[in-house]
Amino acid sequence: MLFTLIPAMALAASLDRSPIDETIKRDMNKVRYCYQRELQKDATLEGKVTMKFTIGGDGAARSVEVKSFTLDNEQVHICLVSVFEKMVFPAPPGGEVVIVSYPLHFDVEEEVEPPDSENPDQSE
């Protein structure tokens, strides 16, 4: 009952990716729980969920939503939105708002992989 995290984060403003990854990693047990709870009901459950959220000038996550998915399970989506809504990131420089797309790949046979910081997908 493990999953793989394969981030290819896209940022719509300037903010170093490392603090975003670190914040999400701190709550990884909660993210895992969202998936594992539903995996107990469906042992074949796997796929990708891309979370989209805004980091406000104070670092609070806002406007959290599931942007896209191949893991088709509404309960996982609801749980992930709830987890991400409670995250607090480092405040962006100058109090700017940052829009982030953050993919999570859930696979029952893989370990959790740390983000690949050498392959960021950044766009404006």
ZIGINOR-V868117 format. One record per backbone hydrogen bond with DSSP energy under -0.5 kcal/mol. CO is the residue of the C=O (numbers start at 1). NH is the residue of the N-H. Records with the same first field share a line. If there is no record, write none. Layout:
CO->NH + NH
//
This chain:
4->6 + 105
5->7
9->121
10->101
11->123
13->15
16->20
17->20 + 21
18->22
19->23
20->24
21->25
22->26
23->27
24->27
25->28
27->30 + 31
28->32
29->33
30->34
31->35
32->36
33->37
34->38
35->39
36->40
38->41 + 42
42->45
47->106
48->70 + 71
49->51 + 104
50->67 + 68
51->102
52->65
53->100
54->56 + 62
55->98
56->59 + 92
59->89
60->56
62->54
65->52 + 67
68->50
70->72
71->73
73->77
74->78
75->79
76->80
77->81
78->82
79->83
80->84
81->85
82->86
83->86
84->87
87->61
92->95
93->96
98->55
99->12
100->53
101->10
102->51
104->49 + 106
105->4 + 107
106->47
107->110
108->2
115->117
116->119
120->122
//
